[in-house]
Structures are given as structure tokens and as C-alpha cells.
Amino acid sequence: NFRSVAETLIVMLSLPFALVGGVLFMALLGYNWSVATVIGFIALAGVAAEIGVVLLIYLDLAHARRREAGALETAADVLAAVREGAGQRLRPVLMTATAVIGGLLPILWGHGTGASVMKRIAAPMVGGMVSATLLTLLVIPVVYSLWQE
């Protein structure tokens, strides 16, 4: 629930990075587009947006703490606030991505009834979570620091 168009755009900027990873992983597995893969991409977009929103909240909190303390006068102070906020979310973001990927890998390895459909739902999510995690942890803090300077 942001009160800023810029913050909303920052979160939306991270979504294509998730989609790129999903598309590349689908190509690697040789999957075609289908309703099942689109469902996987919708779920991926939700998880990627959640990661971005929570990261942005922590960046805002760190920025506000430094502003209240009067320690937000230079670009180096903004970078320190961004490092602090992103550092607080690093482990939880990695744990979320690991849990999602770890939960979906057995689906990718499955061979039972309906496994072919479930694999096509899980594949974009696995590939997208890898790219979304790495790129969101890099892109959102950089764009946020540029916006705050």
C-alpha cells in the first residue's frame, strides 16, 4: 500500500526479471506456452512482487530511521541506508526463494498422473525465482538509491 507512484514503479520494475528467468528455464526444458505455464507465471509474478514490496518497505524504514537521526545528508548516507535496509532482508528473501524452489523441485521430478501439467506450472516458477531473487536484490536497492538521491 504505497503512497508513491515511484515506489510502485520500482516494484513493477522487478517483475520482468522474474519473467525472464521463467522463460529461459522453460526454453531449457523445451516446454511450450500453455495455460499451465501462464498459471505458473501468474504465481511467479505474485511471489516476485511480494519480495519486492517487502524489500522496499525495509528500505523505506532504514531511510526514515536515518532521516530522523539526521544522518541522511549526503549520497553516501543514502547508500548506507539502502545497505542497511537491503541487508536486513537478504536472509529472509533467500529463505523464501529456497523454500519455493525446494517445494517445486519434487513436482519437476514427478512422473505420476497429471505430472506433465504440474511440471509446466512449476517450471516458470523455479526459473523465475532464481532470476527474481538475484536481480531483485540488486535492482531494487540500486533504483531506490538513485530515486532517493
Backbone torsions as a table, in degrees:
resi	resn	phi	psi	omega
1	ASN	NA	74.9	-177.5
2	PHE	-85.0	150.6	176.3
3	ARG	-104.2	15.9	-175.3
4	SER	-134.9	131.9	176.3
5	VAL	-65.9	-35.9	-178.8
6	ALA	-62.3	-42.5	179.7
7	GLU	-65.9	-38.4	176.7
8	THR	-63.2	-42.1	178.9
9	LEU	-66.4	-33.8	177.8
10	ILE	-63.0	-43.9	178.3
11	VAL	-65.8	-42.4	-179.7
12	MET	-65.4	-27.5	177.9
13	LEU	-64.1	-29.6	-178.0
14	SER	-77.3	-20.1	-176.1
15	LEU	-64.0	-40.9	178.3
16	PRO	-59.8	-29.4	178.7
17	PHE	-65.5	-36.0	176.6
18	ALA	-68.0	-42.2	-177.8
19	LEU	-65.9	-36.7	179.1
20	VAL	-60.7	-45.6	178.9
21	GLY	-62.6	-39.3	177.9
22	GLY	-65.1	-42.4	179.2
23	VAL	-65.2	-43.1	179.7
24	LEU	-64.1	-40.6	-180.0
25	PHE	-68.6	-36.8	175.5
26	MET	-62.8	-42.2	178.8
27	ALA	-64.6	-39.6	178.5
28	LEU	-61.6	-38.6	179.6
29	LEU	-84.8	-9.3	179.2
30	GLY	77.7	26.4	-179.9
31	TYR	-87.4	141.6	174.4
32	ASN	-91.9	165.2	176.3
33	TRP	-69.4	138.8	177.4
34	SER	-154.7	176.8	177.1
35	VAL	-60.8	-39.6	-179.5
36	ALA	-62.7	-42.6	-179.9
37	THR	-68.6	-35.6	177.7
38	VAL	-64.9	-38.6	175.7
39	ILE	-61.3	-41.4	176.6
40	GLY	-61.4	-39.7	178.6
41	PHE	-68.4	-35.9	177.4
42	ILE	-64.2	-45.0	177.7
43	ALA	-63.2	-40.7	178.5
44	LEU	-61.8	-43.3	179.4
45	ALA	-61.3	-38.4	178.2
46	GLY	-64.3	-45.4	-179.8
47	VAL	-67.5	-41.5	180.0
48	ALA	-64.9	-39.8	177.6
49	ALA	-65.4	-39.6	178.8
50	GLU	-62.2	-43.6	178.0
51	ILE	-61.0	-44.4	-179.7
52	GLY	-65.4	-40.9	-179.3
53	VAL	-64.6	-47.5	-178.7
54	VAL	-65.5	-40.0	177.0
55	LEU	-61.3	-42.9	-179.8
56	LEU	-65.7	-35.9	176.7
57	ILE	-61.5	-44.4	179.7
58	TYR	-68.3	-35.0	175.1
59	LEU	-63.9	-42.7	177.8
60	ASP	-62.5	-42.5	-179.9
61	LEU	-63.4	-44.2	178.7
62	ALA	-64.4	-39.3	178.4
63	HIS	-63.7	-44.6	-179.2
64	ALA	-65.8	-40.1	178.6
65	ARG	-60.8	-44.2	-179.3
66	ARG	-69.9	-35.3	178.6
67	ARG	-65.6	-42.5	178.8
68	GLU	-65.6	-32.5	179.2
69	ALA	-80.7	-5.7	-179.0
70	GLY	75.9	21.2	-177.2
71	ALA	-110.9	43.2	-178.0
72	LEU	-138.2	60.3	-174.5
73	GLU	-107.5	-25.1	-177.2
74	THR	-121.1	170.9	176.7
75	ALA	-63.8	-32.4	177.5
76	ALA	-65.4	-34.1	176.9
77	ASP	-67.6	-39.1	177.1
78	VAL	-63.5	-43.9	178.4
79	LEU	-63.1	-37.2	177.8
80	ALA	-65.6	-39.2	177.3
81	ALA	-65.2	-40.7	178.6
82	VAL	-65.4	-42.6	177.5
83	ARG	-61.1	-41.0	179.9
84	GLU	-64.1	-49.2	-178.8
85	GLY	-65.2	-43.3	179.7
86	ALA	-69.7	-35.1	179.0
87	GLY	-65.1	-34.0	177.9
88	GLN	-67.9	-26.7	-177.1
89	ARG	-100.5	-4.0	-175.9
90	LEU	-58.9	-55.5	-177.3
91	ARG	-63.6	-45.6	178.2
92	PRO	-62.0	-36.9	178.2
93	VAL	-65.9	-43.9	178.4
94	LEU	-64.7	-36.6	177.9
95	MET	-67.3	-39.8	177.6
96	THR	-62.5	-48.0	-179.9
97	ALA	-62.7	-42.0	179.5
98	THR	-64.1	-40.5	179.3
99	ALA	-66.1	-42.6	179.4
100	VAL	-64.7	-48.5	-179.3
101	ILE	-64.7	-44.1	179.1
102	GLY	-62.7	-34.0	177.5
103	GLY	-74.4	-26.8	-177.5
104	LEU	-91.8	-21.1	-179.6
105	LEU	-59.3	-41.9	176.6
106	PRO	-61.1	-30.5	176.5
107	ILE	-67.0	-40.9	179.0
108	LEU	-65.7	-27.3	-179.3
109	TRP	-91.7	-4.4	-174.9
110	GLY	-70.2	155.0	179.8
111	HIS	-135.7	11.2	-176.3
112	GLY	-83.4	-168.3	178.4
113	THR	-63.9	130.0	180.0
114	GLY	80.9	2.7	-177.1
115	ALA	-65.0	-33.4	-177.6
116	SER	-64.8	-36.7	177.9
117	VAL	-71.5	-44.2	-178.5
118	MET	-64.5	-34.9	177.5
119	LYS	-62.3	-37.5	-178.3
120	ARG	-74.8	-21.6	172.7
121	ILE	-78.8	-40.8	-174.8
122	ALA	-76.2	-33.2	-174.2
123	ALA	-58.3	-49.7	179.1
124	PRO	-62.9	-32.2	-179.6
125	MET	-69.3	-40.9	-179.8
126	VAL	-65.8	-52.1	179.7
127	GLY	-62.6	-40.5	-179.7
128	GLY	-69.3	-34.7	179.1
129	MET	-66.4	-36.3	178.1
130	VAL	-63.2	-52.0	-178.0
131	SER	-70.4	-38.9	-178.9
132	ALA	-63.8	-41.0	-179.0
133	THR	-64.3	-50.5	-177.9
134	LEU	-64.3	-47.8	-174.1
135	LEU	-77.5	-32.5	177.6
136	THR	-66.2	-39.6	178.7
137	LEU	-66.5	-20.1	177.6
138	LEU	-97.9	-46.5	-170.8
139	VAL	-73.7	-47.8	-176.2
140	ILE	-60.9	-47.8	177.5
141	PRO	-61.4	-37.5	179.9
142	VAL	-66.4	-47.6	-179.8
143	VAL	-65.1	-39.3	178.1
144	TYR	-61.5	-44.4	-179.7
145	SER	-66.3	-37.4	176.3
146	LEU	-64.8	-38.5	-179.9
147	TRP	-68.1	-36.6	-176.4
148	GLN	-81.9	-17.8	-177.1
149	GLU	-73.4	NA	NA
